[in-house]
Amino acid sequence: MLNETLKDLLLDLGLEENYSNPSLDMLLAGDSKYLRDLRMNLKGFWKSKDLSEKEAHLISLAIANNDNNTCLEKAFSLKAEAAGATKAEIADAIACASLLTINNVMYRFRHFMGKESYEQMRAGLRMNIMLNPVLGKEFFELVSLCVSAVNGCEQCVKSHEASLIALGTTESRIFEAIKLSSVTSSIGKVIY
């Protein structure tokens, strides 16, 4: 039964039916019901009322990129394209993940240190992509929030959430995107 669940999960992701790695082998050997949960968690986002299928795949792509998971990055890139994402939108999702890593490291450092001197120093980092993102301001902010949440940057999470609220984004949409990001990051622990 679990073998079928795994095959279905792999099919959902567009991966080969015989894909395997040590983590998946251990889950199968231990008859772990987690594979069913993982598949159901992921599939639910592709029919979300708050995120389009394209948006769900682009968020998952950004999280896979952020987590250095090339297997899932390829899978979600193909899924996003099949859902109507352009090459420019796919590139923007990747760029967003990279840019937010810069910001998350910088702002976490400042937060951890708690020194006014570091707060006053100019970062001098180029972030022109944020001015006119291909993904649109609201969705770029949403992806930024997701990456920041996965990276654990409290200041960035609060800042992006406030920007989204100011743009008219509902808390329901924000929470759905965060749940998807957590599921995508967790999938990366067993599919890599």
C-alpha positions in Angstrom: 0.0 0.0 0.0 2.8 2.5 0.9 4.6 1.6 -2.3 1.5 2.8 -4.2 1.3 6.0 -2.1 5.0 6.7 -2.8 4.5 6.1 -6.6 1.5 8.5 -6.5 3.5 11.1 -4.7 6.3 10.8 -7.2 3.8 10.9 -10.1 2.3 14.1 -8.5 5.7 15.7 -8.6 6.5 14.5 -12.1 9.3 12.2 -10.9 10.2 8.8 -12.1 8.2 6.0 -10.5 11.4 4.2 -9.5 13.0 7.3 -7.9 14.5 6.3 -4.6 16.9 7.6 -1.9 17.9 6.4 1.6 15.2 8.5 3.4 12.4 7.1 1.2 13.8 3.6 1.6 13.7 3.9 5.4 10.1 5.3 5.4 9.0 2.3 3.3 10.9 -0.2 5.4 9.4 1.2 8.5 5.9 1.1 7.0 5.6 4.9 7.8 2.2 6.3 7.3 3.8 9.7 6.9 4.1 9.3 3.2 0.3 9.4 2.9 0.1 12.5 5.0 2.9 14.2 3.0 1.1 13.4 -0.3 -2.3 14.7 1.0 -0.7 17.8 2.5 0.9 18.7 -0.9 -2.1 17.9 -3.1 -4.4 20.1 -1.1 -2.5 23.2 -2.1 -3.0 22.6 -5.8 -6.7 23.2 -5.3 -6.5 26.0 -2.8 -9.1 28.8 -2.7 -6.4 31.3 -1.7 -3.6 30.4 -4.1 -3.8 29.5 -7.8 -2.1 26.3 -8.9 0.5 28.4 -10.7 1.2 30.4 -7.5 1.4 27.3 -5.4 4.0 25.8 -7.8 6.0 29.1 -7.9 6.1 29.3 -4.1 7.2 25.6 -3.9 9.8 26.3 -6.5 11.2 29.2 -4.5 11.3 27.1 -1.3 13.0 24.2 -3.2 15.6 26.6 -4.5 16.1 28.2 -1.1 16.6 24.7 0.4 19.1 23.8 -2.4 16.9 20.9 -3.5 17.6 20.6 -7.3 15.3 17.6 -7.6 12.2 19.5 -6.3 13.3 22.7 -8.0 13.1 20.9 -11.4 9.8 19.3 -10.5 8.2 22.5 -9.3 9.6 24.5 -12.2 7.9 22.0 -14.7 4.7 22.1 -12.6 4.7 25.9 -12.6 5.3 26.1 -16.4 2.5 23.5 -17.0 0.2 25.7 -14.8 0.9 28.8 -17.0 4.0 30.3 -15.5 6.3 32.1 -17.9 10.1 31.6 -18.0 10.4 35.1 -16.6 8.1 34.3 -13.7 10.0 31.1 -12.9 13.3 33.2 -13.0 11.7 35.8 -10.7 10.8 33.0 -8.1 14.4 31.8 -8.2 15.7 35.4 -7.9 13.4 36.1 -5.0 14.7 33.1 -3.1 18.2 34.2 -3.6 17.6 37.8 -2.7 15.7 37.0 0.4 18.6 34.8 1.6 20.7 37.9 1.4 18.2 39.9 3.4 17.5 37.1 5.9 21.1 36.6 6.8 21.7 40.4 7.2 18.6 41.1 9.3 19.0 38.0 11.4 22.5 39.1 12.2 21.3 42.5 13.2 18.5 41.0 15.3 20.8 38.5 17.0 23.4 41.2 17.8 21.0 43.8 19.0 23.6 46.5 18.6 22.5 50.0 17.5 25.9 50.4 15.7 25.0 47.5 13.3 21.5 48.9 12.8 22.9 52.2 11.6 25.4 50.7 9.1 24.3 50.9 5.5 23.9 47.4 4.0 24.6 48.7 0.5 23.0 45.6 -1.1 21.4 45.9 -4.6 17.7 44.8 -4.6 16.3 46.4 -7.8 14.2 43.4 -8.6 11.9 44.4 -5.7 11.0 47.7 -7.5 9.2 46.1 -10.4 9.1 42.3 -10.1 7.7 40.2 -13.0 5.6 38.3 -10.4 3.9 41.6 -9.4 4.4 43.4 -6.1 1.8 41.4 -4.1 3.0 37.9 -5.1 6.7 38.8 -4.9 6.0 40.0 -1.3 4.2 36.7 -0.6 7.1 34.6 -1.9 9.5 36.9 0.1 7.4 36.2 3.2 7.5 32.4 2.6 11.3 32.3 2.1 11.8 34.5 5.1 9.6 32.2 7.2 11.6 29.1 6.1 14.8 30.9 6.8 13.6 32.0 10.3 14.1 35.8 9.9 11.6 37.3 12.4 12.2 40.9 11.2 11.8 40.0 7.6 8.6 37.9 8.2 7.0 40.8 10.1 8.0 43.3 7.5 6.7 41.3 4.5 3.5 40.4 6.3 2.8 44.1 7.0 3.5 45.0 3.4 1.1 42.3 2.3 -1.6 43.5 4.6 -1.1 47.0 3.3 -1.5 45.7 -0.3 -4.8 44.1 0.7 -3.7 40.5 1.0 -5.9 38.5 3.3 -4.5 36.7 6.3 -6.1 33.5 4.9 -3.9 33.8 1.7 -0.8 34.5 3.8 -1.4 31.6 6.1 -2.1 29.2 3.1 1.2 30.3 1.5 3.1 29.7 4.8 1.5 26.3 5.2 2.5 25.4 1.6 6.1 26.5 2.3 6.3 24.3 5.4 5.0 21.3 3.5 7.4 22.0 0.6 10.3 22.3 2.9 9.3 19.0 4.7 9.0 17.2 1.3 12.6 18.2 0.7 13.7 16.1 3.7 12.6 12.9 1.9 12.9 13.8 -1.8 16.2 15.2 -2.7 
